[in-house]
Amino acid sequence: MKATWKLADGTEISAEIANGTNMMQAALDNNIPGVIGECGGCLSCATCHVYVDGAWLDKTGSADDFEDAMLDVAEAERTDASRLSCQIEASDALDGLVLIVPQP
């Protein structure tokens, strides 16, 4: 699948991602600035916080209770589009996914 990250400065970075890869790991593999992933995808930090583009909100689903609590400690402002990218898994259904990397 293809995913695109939009950075605060307007830069867009796209990459092909293998199905089953979480989007935090995909961001790290593709050197996406602003996605740190300190905990390695264990859902114990919020350093992979992203905003899901509005067109993709329904397809990526919503945060569960634990992810919801972790989003409360994200450095950047939390919005209705906030997700931890470690909790979004690449799949054919998400081909073309657009994630916005928040500015801290």
Biopython code that builds the backbone (N, CA, C, O; Angstrom):
import numpy as np
from Bio.PDB.StructureBuilder import StructureBuilder

atoms = [
    (1, "MET", "N", (0.835, -1.179, 0.000)),
    (1, "MET", "CA", (0.000, 0.000, 0.000)),
    (1, "MET", "C", (0.878, 1.240, 0.000)),
    (1, "MET", "O", (2.047, 1.189, 0.381)),
    (2, "LYS", "N", (0.310, 2.336, -0.424)),
    (2, "LYS", "CA", (1.030, 3.606, -0.424)),
    (2, "LYS", "C", (0.479, 4.486, 0.686)),
    (2, "LYS", "O", (-0.731, 4.545, 0.907)),
    (3, "ALA", "N", (1.385, 5.172, 1.382)),
    (3, "ALA", "CA", (0.996, 6.136, 2.414)),
    (3, "ALA", "C", (1.756, 7.431, 2.183)),
    (3, "ALA", "O", (2.869, 7.429, 1.657)),
    (4, "THR", "N", (1.143, 8.530, 2.582)),
    (4, "THR", "CA", (1.772, 9.844, 2.472)),
    (4, "THR", "C", (1.694, 10.542, 3.820)),
    (4, "THR", "O", (0.647, 10.561, 4.466)),
    (5, "TRP", "N", (2.814, 11.111, 4.231)),
    (5, "TRP", "CA", (2.887, 11.925, 5.441)),
    (5, "TRP", "C", (3.044, 13.368, 5.003)),
    (5, "TRP", "O", (3.893, 13.684, 4.169)),
    (6, "LYS", "N", (2.220, 14.247, 5.570)),
    (6, "LYS", "CA", (2.324, 15.678, 5.307)),
    (6, "LYS", "C", (2.966, 16.323, 6.521)),
    (6, "LYS", "O", (2.495, 16.160, 7.647)),
    (7, "LEU", "N", (4.046, 17.059, 6.283)),
    (7, "LEU", "CA", (4.769, 17.734, 7.358)),
    (7, "LEU", "C", (4.286, 19.168, 7.510)),
    (7, "LEU", "O", (3.661, 19.717, 6.603)),
    (8, "ALA", "N", (4.573, 19.769, 8.647)),
    (8, "ALA", "CA", (4.114, 21.125, 8.959)),
    (8, "ALA", "C", (4.608, 22.157, 7.953)),
    (8, "ALA", "O", (3.944, 23.168, 7.727)),
    (9, "ASP", "N", (5.778, 21.910, 7.342)),
    (9, "ASP", "CA", (6.326, 22.875, 6.383)),
    (9, "ASP", "C", (5.763, 22.700, 4.974)),
    (9, "ASP", "O", (6.195, 23.380, 4.043)),
    (10, "GLY", "N", (4.786, 21.777, 4.812)),
    (10, "GLY", "CA", (4.177, 21.556, 3.511)),
    (10, "GLY", "C", (4.786, 20.408, 2.716)),
    (10, "GLY", "O", (4.236, 19.994, 1.695)),
    (11, "THR", "N", (5.918, 19.895, 3.181)),
    (11, "THR", "CA", (6.554, 18.767, 2.516)),
    (11, "THR", "C", (5.669, 17.533, 2.619)),
    (11, "THR", "O", (5.043, 17.291, 3.651)),
    (12, "GLU", "N", (5.622, 16.759, 1.549)),
    (12, "GLU", "CA", (4.906, 15.484, 1.557)),
    (12, "GLU", "C", (5.901, 14.377, 1.242)),
    (12, "GLU", "O", (6.697, 14.491, 0.310)),
    (13, "ILE", "N", (5.849, 13.315, 2.019)),
    (13, "ILE", "CA", (6.712, 12.165, 1.807)),
    (13, "ILE", "C", (5.821, 10.943, 1.630)),
    (13, "ILE", "O", (5.003, 10.632, 2.496)),
    (14, "SER", "N", (5.983, 10.254, 0.507)),
    (14, "SER", "CA", (5.187, 9.055, 0.230)),
    (14, "SER", "C", (6.089, 7.839, 0.187)),
    (14, "SER", "O", (7.267, 7.929, -0.158)),
    (15, "ALA", "N", (5.516, 6.700, 0.543)),
    (15, "ALA", "CA", (6.288, 5.455, 0.534)),
    (15, "ALA", "C", (5.344, 4.276, 0.359)),
    (15, "ALA", "O", (4.160, 4.348, 0.686)),
    (16, "GLU", "N", (5.896, 3.196, -0.160)),
    (16, "GLU", "CA", (5.180, 1.930, -0.240)),
    (16, "GLU", "C", (5.410, 1.195, 1.080)),
    (16, "GLU", "O", (6.544, 1.068, 1.541)),
    (17, "ILE", "N", (4.329, 0.717, 1.676)),
    (17, "ILE", "CA", (4.383, 0.077, 2.979)),
    (17, "ILE", "C", (3.825, -1.340, 2.857)),
    (17, "ILE", "O", (2.778, -1.551, 2.244)),
    (18, "ALA", "N", (4.520, -2.292, 3.435)),
    (18, "ALA", "CA", (4.054, -3.684, 3.406)),
    (18, "ALA", "C", (2.842, -3.844, 4.315)),
    (18, "ALA", "O", (2.814, -3.310, 5.423)),
    (19, "ASN", "N", (1.850, -4.577, 3.843)),
    (19, "ASN", "CA", (0.681, -4.866, 4.668)),
    (19, "ASN", "C", (1.127, -5.491, 5.981)),
    (19, "ASN", "O", (2.054, -6.300, 6.012)),
    (20, "GLY", "N", (0.458, -5.107, 7.067)),
    (20, "GLY", "CA", (0.780, -5.630, 8.389)),
    (20, "GLY", "C", (1.764, -4.779, 9.162)),
    (20, "GLY", "O", (1.948, -4.987, 10.361)),
    (21, "THR", "N", (2.400, -3.826, 8.501)),
    (21, "THR", "CA", (3.352, -2.922, 9.168)),
    (21, "THR", "C", (2.570, -1.804, 9.837)),
    (21, "THR", "O", (1.675, -1.220, 9.227)),
    (22, "ASN", "N", (2.907, -1.499, 11.100)),
    (22, "ASN", "CA", (2.201, -0.363, 11.708)),
    (22, "ASN", "C", (2.803, 0.929, 11.160)),
    (22, "ASN", "O", (3.969, 0.967, 10.767)),
    (23, "MET", "N", (2.006, 1.966, 11.141)),
    (23, "MET", "CA", (2.411, 3.209, 10.489)),
    (23, "MET", "C", (3.504, 3.951, 11.245)),
    (23, "MET", "O", (4.181, 4.793, 10.655)),
    (24, "MET", "N", (3.701, 3.670, 12.525)),
    (24, "MET", "CA", (4.840, 4.239, 13.246)),
    (24, "MET", "C", (6.129, 3.652, 12.692)),
    (24, "MET", "O", (7.074, 4.385, 12.401)),
    (25, "GLN", "N", (6.169, 2.325, 12.545)),
    (25, "GLN", "CA", (7.358, 1.668, 12.013)),
    (25, "GLN", "C", (7.606, 2.112, 10.582)),
    (25, "GLN", "O", (8.751, 2.322, 10.181)),
    (26, "ALA", "N", (6.539, 2.254, 9.816)),
    (26, "ALA", "CA", (6.679, 2.726, 8.432)),
    (26, "ALA", "C", (7.289, 4.124, 8.408)),
    (26, "ALA", "O", (8.139, 4.418, 7.567)),
    (27, "ALA", "N", (6.858, 4.989, 9.330)),
    (27, "ALA", "CA", (7.413, 6.348, 9.405)),
    (27, "ALA", "C", (8.891, 6.312, 9.767)),
    (27, "ALA", "O", (9.695, 7.033, 9.177)),
    (28, "LEU", "N", (9.251, 5.474, 10.736)),
    (28, "LEU", "CA", (10.661, 5.360, 11.124)),
    (28, "LEU", "C", (11.496, 4.811, 9.977)),
    (28, "LEU", "O", (12.595, 5.301, 9.717)),
    (29, "ASP", "N", (10.980, 3.798, 9.290)),
    (29, "ASP", "CA", (11.703, 3.190, 8.167)),
    (29, "ASP", "C", (11.936, 4.186, 7.035)),
    (29, "ASP", "O", (12.883, 4.049, 6.260)),
    (30, "ASN", "N", (11.058, 5.194, 6.948)),
    (30, "ASN", "CA", (11.140, 6.171, 5.862)),
    (30, "ASN", "C", (11.602, 7.542, 6.339)),
    (30, "ASN", "O", (11.433, 8.541, 5.639)),
    (31, "ASN", "N", (12.193, 7.584, 7.544)),
    (31, "ASN", "CA", (12.790, 8.813, 8.087)),
    (31, "ASN", "C", (11.841, 10.003, 8.076)),
    (31, "ASN", "O", (12.204, 11.101, 7.654)),
    (32, "ILE", "N", (10.619, 9.766, 8.546)),
    (32, "ILE", "CA", (9.632, 10.843, 8.596)),
    (32, "ILE", "C", (9.917, 11.715, 9.832)),
    (32, "ILE", "O", (9.803, 11.241, 10.963)),
    (33, "PRO", "N", (10.285, 12.981, 9.618)),
    (33, "PRO", "CA", (10.561, 13.863, 10.751)),
    (33, "PRO", "C", (9.317, 14.056, 11.613)),
    (33, "PRO", "O", (8.208, 14.193, 11.096)),
    (34, "GLY", "N", (9.509, 14.064, 12.922)),
    (34, "GLY", "CA", (8.421, 14.312, 13.840)),
    (34, "GLY", "C", (7.732, 13.064, 14.362)),
    (34, "GLY", "O", (6.940, 13.144, 15.300)),
    (35, "VAL", "N", (8.022, 11.904, 13.766)),
    (35, "VAL", "CA", (7.499, 10.638, 14.286)),
    (35, "VAL", "C", (8.683, 9.935, 14.945)),
    (35, "VAL", "O", (9.598, 9.472, 14.264)),
    (36, "ILE", "N", (8.655, 9.860, 16.273)),
    (36, "ILE", "CA", (9.808, 9.374, 17.021)),
    (36, "ILE", "C", (9.662, 7.911, 17.428)),
    (36, "ILE", "O", (10.599, 7.130, 17.267)),
    (37, "GLY", "N", (8.527, 7.542, 17.940)),
    (37, "GLY", "CA", (8.286, 6.149, 18.323)),
    (37, "GLY", "C", (9.198, 5.653, 19.420)),
    (37, "GLY", "O", (9.772, 4.569, 19.312)),
    (38, "GLU", "N", (9.340, 6.438, 20.482)),
    (38, "GLU", "CA", (10.252, 6.093, 21.581)),
    (38, "GLU", "C", (10.022, 4.707, 22.163)),
    (38, "GLU", "O", (10.981, 4.014, 22.505)),
    (39, "CYS", "N", (8.763, 4.294, 22.280)),
    (39, "CYS", "CA", (8.479, 3.015, 22.936)),
    (39, "CYS", "C", (8.530, 1.832, 21.967)),
    (39, "CYS", "O", (8.337, 0.688, 22.377)),
    (40, "GLY", "N", (8.784, 2.098, 20.699)),
    (40, "GLY", "CA", (8.870, 1.016, 19.729)),
    (40, "GLY", "C", (7.528, 0.432, 19.340)),
    (40, "GLY", "O", (7.465, -0.679, 18.813)),
    (41, "GLY", "N", (6.464, 1.157, 19.590)),
    (41, "GLY", "CA", (5.140, 0.696, 19.198)),
    (41, "GLY", "C", (4.419, -0.092, 20.261)),
    (41, "GLY", "O", (3.482, -0.827, 19.951)),
    (42, "CYS", "N", (4.831, 0.041, 21.512)),
    (42, "CYS", "CA", (4.231, -0.710, 22.624)),
    (42, "CYS", "C", (3.059, 0.016, 23.276)),
    (42, "CYS", "O", (2.544, -0.438, 24.298)),
    (43, "LEU", "N", (2.638, 1.119, 22.707)),
    (43, "LEU", "CA", (1.520, 1.904, 23.229)),
    (43, "LEU", "C", (1.798, 2.413, 24.642)),
    (43, "LEU", "O", (0.922, 2.414, 25.506)),
    (44, "SER", "N", (3.060, 2.851, 24.853)),
    (44, "SER", "CA", (3.398, 3.381, 26.172)),
    (44, "SER", "C", (3.986, 4.786, 26.099)),
    (44, "SER", "O", (4.577, 5.262, 27.068)),
    (45, "CYS", "N", (3.832, 5.443, 24.974)),
    (45, "CYS", "CA", (4.213, 6.846, 24.839)),
    (45, "CYS", "C", (3.302, 7.451, 23.779)),
    (45, "CYS", "O", (2.431, 6.757, 23.255)),
    (46, "ALA", "N", (3.477, 8.685, 23.463)),
    (46, "ALA", "CA", (2.652, 9.310, 22.422)),
    (46, "ALA", "C", (3.528, 9.996, 21.391)),
    (46, "ALA", "O", (3.116, 10.977, 20.772)),
    (47, "THR", "N", (4.741, 9.480, 21.205)),
    (47, "THR", "CA", (5.695, 10.142, 20.304)),
    (47, "THR", "C", (5.495, 9.759, 18.839)),
    (47, "THR", "O", (6.286, 10.153, 17.982)),
    (48, "CYS", "N", (4.447, 8.998, 18.550)),
    (48, "CYS", "CA", (4.120, 8.683, 17.155)),
    (48, "CYS", "C", (2.770, 9.287, 16.780)),
    (48, "CYS", "O", (2.125, 8.852, 15.826)),
    (49, "HIS", "N", (2.354, 10.295, 17.544)),
    (49, "HIS", "CA", (1.073, 10.972, 17.333)),
    (49, "HIS", "C", (1.008, 11.574, 15.936)),
    (49, "HIS", "O", (1.934, 12.260, 15.500)),
    (50, "VAL", "N", (-0.091, 11.312, 15.240)),
    (50, "VAL", "CA", (-0.356, 11.902, 13.930)),
    (50, "VAL", "C", (-1.819, 12.304, 13.866)),
    (50, "VAL", "O", (-2.629, 11.896, 14.699)),
    (51, "TYR", "N", (-2.144, 13.113, 12.864)),
    (51, "TYR", "CA", (-3.524, 13.423, 12.542)),
    (51, "TYR", "C", (-3.862, 12.654, 11.272)),
    (51, "TYR", "O", (-3.124, 12.710, 10.289)),
    (52, "VAL", "N", (-4.971, 11.942, 11.297)),
    (52, "VAL", "CA", (-5.426, 11.222, 10.113)),
    (52, "VAL", "C", (-6.197, 12.206, 9.240)),
    (52, "VAL", "O", (-7.102, 12.892, 9.715)),
    (53, "ASP", "N", (-5.832, 12.270, 7.960)),
    (53, "ASP", "CA", (-6.547, 13.125, 7.022)),
    (53, "ASP", "C", (-8.033, 12.772, 7.066)),
    (53, "ASP", "O", (-8.396, 11.599, 7.150)),
    (54, "GLY", "N", (-8.886, 13.791, 7.008)),
    (54, "GLY", "CA", (-10.319, 13.601, 7.145)),
    (54, "GLY", "C", (-10.924, 12.536, 6.242)),
    (54, "GLY", "O", (-11.866, 11.850, 6.639)),
    (55, "ALA", "N", (-10.399, 12.391, 5.044)),
    (55, "ALA", "CA", (-10.927, 11.399, 4.111)),
    (55, "ALA", "C", (-10.682, 9.967, 4.573)),
    (55, "ALA", "O", (-11.298, 9.033, 4.060)),
    (56, "TRP", "N", (-9.783, 9.791, 5.543)),
    (56, "TRP", "CA", (-9.392, 8.456, 5.993)),
    (56, "TRP", "C", (-9.866, 8.112, 7.399)),
    (56, "TRP", "O", (-9.620, 7.004, 7.876)),
    (57, "LEU", "N", (-10.532, 9.029, 8.061)),
    (57, "LEU", "CA", (-10.927, 8.804, 9.451)),
    (57, "LEU", "C", (-11.781, 7.548, 9.634)),
    (57, "LEU", "O", (-11.528, 6.762, 10.547)),
    (58, "ASP", "N", (-12.771, 7.353, 8.794)),
    (58, "ASP", "CA", (-13.636, 6.181, 8.941)),
    (58, "ASP", "C", (-12.882, 4.880, 8.691)),
    (58, "ASP", "O", (-13.141, 3.871, 9.346)),
    (59, "LYS", "N", (-11.947, 4.906, 7.740)),
    (59, "LYS", "CA", (-11.223, 3.674, 7.385)),
    (59, "LYS", "C", (-10.180, 3.276, 8.418)),
    (59, "LYS", "O", (-9.871, 2.093, 8.555)),
    (60, "THR", "N", (-9.630, 4.247, 9.149)),
    (60, "THR", "CA", (-8.608, 3.903, 10.149)),
    (60, "THR", "C", (-9.229, 3.543, 11.489)),
    (60, "THR", "O", (-8.538, 3.026, 12.367)),
    (61, "GLY", "N", (-10.499, 3.800, 11.660)),
    (61, "GLY", "CA", (-11.160, 3.461, 12.919)),
    (61, "GLY", "C", (-10.863, 4.488, 13.996)),
    (61, "GLY", "O", (-10.253, 5.525, 13.739)),
    (62, "SER", "N", (-11.300, 4.183, 15.189)),
    (62, "SER", "CA", (-11.100, 5.111, 16.296)),
    (62, "SER", "C", (-10.190, 4.494, 17.350)),
    (62, "SER", "O", (-9.983, 3.281, 17.391)),
    (63, "ALA", "N", (-9.666, 5.344, 18.180)),
    (63, "ALA", "CA", (-8.775, 4.900, 19.252)),
    (63, "ALA", "C", (-9.562, 4.107, 20.290)),
    (63, "ALA", "O", (-10.696, 4.452, 20.620)),
    (64, "ASP", "N", (-8.940, 3.030, 20.805)),
    (64, "ASP", "CA", (-9.566, 2.319, 21.923)),
    (64, "ASP", "C", (-9.295, 3.119, 23.200)),
    (64, "ASP", "O", (-8.630, 4.154, 23.152)),
    (65, "ASP", "N", (-9.798, 2.652, 24.322)),
    (65, "ASP", "CA", (-9.684, 3.400, 25.572)),
    (65, "ASP", "C", (-8.235, 3.674, 25.971)),
    (65, "ASP", "O", (-7.918, 4.768, 26.437)),
    (66, "PHE", "N", (-7.363, 2.695, 25.792)),
    (66, "PHE", "CA", (-5.969, 2.867, 26.200)),
    (66, "PHE", "C", (-5.263, 3.875, 25.298)),
    (66, "PHE", "O", (-4.554, 4.758, 25.782)),
    (67, "GLU", "N", (-5.457, 3.742, 23.980)),
    (67, "GLU", "CA", (-4.869, 4.712, 23.058)),
    (67, "GLU", "C", (-5.428, 6.098, 23.334)),
    (67, "GLU", "O", (-4.692, 7.084, 23.289)),
    (68, "ASP", "N", (-6.713, 6.183, 23.617)),
    (68, "ASP", "CA", (-7.348, 7.446, 23.921)),
    (68, "ASP", "C", (-6.669, 8.123, 25.113)),
    (68, "ASP", "O", (-6.421, 9.328, 25.091)),
    (69, "ALA", "N", (-6.373, 7.346, 26.141)),
    (69, "ALA", "CA", (-5.685, 7.884, 27.323)),
    (69, "ALA", "C", (-4.274, 8.345, 26.981)),
    (69, "ALA", "O", (-3.825, 9.381, 27.470)),
    (70, "MET", "N", (-3.574, 7.587, 26.149)),
    (70, "MET", "CA", (-2.206, 7.966, 25.761)),
    (70, "MET", "C", (-2.206, 9.259, 24.942)),
    (70, "MET", "O", (-1.276, 10.059, 25.049)),
    (71, "LEU", "N", (-3.228, 9.463, 24.137)),
    (71, "LEU", "CA", (-3.295, 10.684, 23.333)),
    (71, "LEU", "C", (-3.399, 11.937, 24.202)),
    (71, "LEU", "O", (-3.048, 13.034, 23.766)),
    (72, "ASP", "N", (-3.881, 11.765, 25.431)),
    (72, "ASP", "CA", (-3.960, 12.905, 26.343)),
    (72, "ASP", "C", (-2.584, 13.453, 26.709)),
    (72, "ASP", "O", (-2.481, 14.609, 27.121)),
    (73, "VAL", "N", (-1.532, 12.660, 26.570)),
    (73, "VAL", "CA", (-0.187, 13.128, 26.913)),
    (73, "VAL", "C", (0.647, 13.495, 25.680)),
    (73, "VAL", "O", (1.839, 13.779, 25.798)),
    (74, "ALA", "N", (0.029, 13.491, 24.515)),
    (74, "ALA", "CA", (0.751, 13.878, 23.298)),
    (74, "ALA", "C", (1.224, 15.323, 23.412)),
    (74, "ALA", "O", (0.532, 16.172, 23.974)),
    (75, "GLU", "N", (2.391, 15.588, 22.882)),
    (75, "GLU", "CA", (2.964, 16.931, 22.963)),
    (75, "GLU", "C", (2.174, 17.940, 22.141)),
    (75, "GLU", "O", (1.927, 19.057, 22.596)),
    (76, "ALA", "N", (1.780, 17.551, 20.938)),
    (76, "ALA", "CA", (1.020, 18.453, 20.070)),
    (76, "ALA", "C", (-0.459, 18.427, 20.460)),
    (76, "ALA", "O", (-0.925, 17.498, 21.121)),
    (77, "GLU", "N", (-1.174, 19.446, 20.045)),
    (77, "GLU", "CA", (-2.602, 19.535, 20.349)),
    (77, "GLU", "C", (-3.346, 18.303, 19.841)),
    (77, "GLU", "O", (-3.127, 17.834, 18.724)),
    (78, "ARG", "N", (-4.210, 17.807, 20.676)),
    (78, "ARG", "CA", (-5.036, 16.664, 20.305)),
    (78, "ARG", "C", (-6.283, 17.164, 19.572)),
    (78, "ARG", "O", (-6.887, 18.165, 19.958)),
    (79, "THR", "N", (-6.657, 16.444, 18.504)),
    (79, "THR", "CA", (-7.879, 16.787, 17.763)),
    (79, "THR", "C", (-8.702, 15.513, 17.572)),
    (79, "THR", "O", (-8.289, 14.431, 17.988)),
    (80, "ASP", "N", (-9.857, 15.651, 16.945)),
    (80, "ASP", "CA", (-10.685, 14.479, 16.644)),
    (80, "ASP", "C", (-9.996, 13.551, 15.653)),
    (80, "ASP", "O", (-10.377, 12.387, 15.530)),
    (81, "ALA", "N", (-8.982, 14.053, 14.941)),
    (81, "ALA", "CA", (-8.254, 13.246, 13.960)),
    (81, "ALA", "C", (-6.985, 12.625, 14.542)),
    (81, "ALA", "O", (-6.244, 11.955, 13.822)),
    (82, "SER", "N", (-6.722, 12.838, 15.834)),
    (82, "SER", "CA", (-5.503, 12.331, 16.467)),
    (82, "SER", "C", (-5.542, 10.810, 16.613)),
    (82, "SER", "O", (-6.544, 10.228, 17.028)),
    (83, "ARG", "N", (-4.414, 10.189, 16.259)),
    (83, "ARG", "CA", (-4.218, 8.758, 16.477)),
    (83, "ARG", "C", (-2.745, 8.540, 16.784)),
    (83, "ARG", "O", (-1.902, 9.369, 16.437)),
    (84, "LEU", "N", (-2.439, 7.431, 17.430)),
    (84, "LEU", "CA", (-1.053, 6.999, 17.565)),
    (84, "LEU", "C", (-0.786, 6.115, 16.361)),
    (84, "LEU", "O", (-1.484, 5.125, 16.141)),
    (85, "SER", "N", (0.223, 6.474, 15.585)),
    (85, "SER", "CA", (0.443, 5.755, 14.330)),
    (85, "SER", "C", (0.844, 4.300, 14.542)),
    (85, "SER", "O", (0.733, 3.497, 13.616)),
    (86, "CYS", "N", (1.307, 3.942, 15.739)),
    (86, "CYS", "CA", (1.634, 2.548, 16.027)),
    (86, "CYS", "C", (0.383, 1.679, 16.063)),
    (86, "CYS", "O", (0.476, 0.452, 16.019)),
    (87, "GLN", "N", (-0.785, 2.308, 16.143)),
    (87, "GLN", "CA", (-2.041, 1.567, 16.226)),
    (87, "GLN", "C", (-2.788, 1.502, 14.901)),
    (87, "GLN", "O", (-3.913, 1.005, 14.843)),
    (88, "ILE", "N", (-2.169, 2.001, 13.842)),
    (88, "ILE", "CA", (-2.759, 1.934, 12.501)),
    (88, "ILE", "C", (-1.917, 0.966, 11.688)),
    (88, "ILE", "O", (-0.725, 1.194, 11.481)),
    (89, "GLU", "N", (-2.529, -0.108, 11.230)),
    (89, "GLU", "CA", (-1.804, -1.146, 10.501)),
    (89, "GLU", "C", (-2.059, -1.026, 9.005)),
    (89, "GLU", "O", (-3.200, -0.893, 8.564)),
    (90, "ALA", "N", (-0.976, -1.075, 8.232)),
    (90, "ALA", "CA", (-1.074, -0.997, 6.779)),
    (90, "ALA", "C", (-1.878, -2.178, 6.237)),
    (90, "ALA", "O", (-1.711, -3.321, 6.661)),
    (91, "SER", "N", (-2.755, -1.858, 5.285)),
    (91, "SER", "CA", (-3.544, -2.892, 4.614)),
    (91, "SER", "C", (-3.989, -2.354, 3.263)),
    (91, "SER", "O", (-3.904, -1.154, 3.002)),
    (92, "ASP", "N", (-4.462, -3.252, 2.409)),
    (92, "ASP", "CA", (-4.954, -2.815, 1.104)),
    (92, "ASP", "C", (-6.086, -1.800, 1.247)),
    (92, "ASP", "O", (-6.234, -0.912, 0.407)),
    (93, "ALA", "N", (-6.881, -1.929, 2.303)),
    (93, "ALA", "CA", (-7.996, -1.006, 2.526)),
    (93, "ALA", "C", (-7.519, 0.413, 2.801)),
    (93, "ALA", "O", (-8.284, 1.364, 2.641)),
    (94, "LEU", "N", (-6.258, 0.567, 3.214)),
    (94, "LEU", "CA", (-5.714, 1.894, 3.523)),
    (94, "LEU", "C", (-4.781, 2.415, 2.435)),
    (94, "LEU", "O", (-4.055, 3.384, 2.656)),
    (95, "ASP", "N", (-4.793, 1.782, 1.261)),
    (95, "ASP", "CA", (-3.930, 2.227, 0.164)),
    (95, "ASP", "C", (-4.256, 3.680, -0.181)),
    (95, "ASP", "O", (-5.393, 4.004, -0.524)),
    (96, "GLY", "N", (-3.255, 4.547, -0.087)),
    (96, "GLY", "CA", (-3.435, 5.971, -0.338)),
    (96, "GLY", "C", (-3.566, 6.795, 0.937)),
    (96, "GLY", "O", (-3.757, 8.010, 0.875)),
    (97, "LEU", "N", (-3.464, 6.143, 2.092)),
    (97, "LEU", "CA", (-3.615, 6.805, 3.392)),
    (97, "LEU", "C", (-2.761, 8.070, 3.491)),
    (97, "LEU", "O", (-1.611, 8.098, 3.053)),
    (98, "VAL", "N", (-3.351, 9.115, 4.076)),
    (98, "VAL", "CA", (-2.640, 10.373, 4.299)),
    (98, "VAL", "C", (-2.640, 10.661, 5.793)),
    (98, "VAL", "O", (-3.691, 10.711, 6.432)),
    (99, "LEU", "N", (-1.441, 10.849, 6.340)),
    (99, "LEU", "CA", (-1.259, 11.184, 7.750)),
    (99, "LEU", "C", (-0.569, 12.535, 7.835)),
    (99, "LEU", "O", (0.347, 12.818, 7.062)),
    (100, "ILE", "N", (-1.000, 13.360, 8.761)),
    (100, "ILE", "CA", (-0.407, 14.679, 8.957)),
    (100, "ILE", "C", (0.409, 14.632, 10.245)),
    (100, "ILE", "O", (-0.100, 14.265, 11.305)),
    (101, "VAL", "N", (1.672, 15.005, 10.138)),
    (101, "VAL", "CA", (2.569, 14.996, 11.302)),
    (101, "VAL", "C", (2.415, 16.347, 11.997)),
    (101, "VAL", "O", (2.713, 17.388, 11.412)),
    (102, "PRO", "N", (1.943, 16.327, 13.262)),
    (102, "PRO", "CA", (1.724, 17.597, 13.952)),
    (102, "PRO", "C", (3.033, 18.263, 14.324)),
    (102, "PRO", "O", (4.057, 17.611, 14.529)),
    (103, "GLN", "N", (2.965, 19.581, 14.404)),
    (103, "GLN", "CA", (4.122, 20.341, 14.880)),
    (103, "GLN", "C", (3.994, 20.430, 16.389)),
    (103, "GLN", "O", (2.952, 20.851, 16.893)),
    (104, "PRO", "N", (5.031, 20.041, 17.125)),
    (104, "PRO", "CA", (4.930, 20.058, 18.600)),
    (104, "PRO", "C", (4.761, 21.468, 19.153)),
    (104, "PRO", "O", (4.662, 21.647, 20.367)),
]
sb = StructureBuilder()
sb.init_structure("model")
sb.init_model(0)
sb.init_chain("A")
sb.init_seg("    ")
for serial, (resi, resn, name, xyz) in enumerate(atoms, 1):
    if name == "N":
        sb.init_residue(resn, " ", resi, " ")
    sb.init_atom(name, np.array(xyz, "f"), 0.0, 1.0, " ", f" {name:<3s}", serial, name[0])
structure = sb.get_structure()
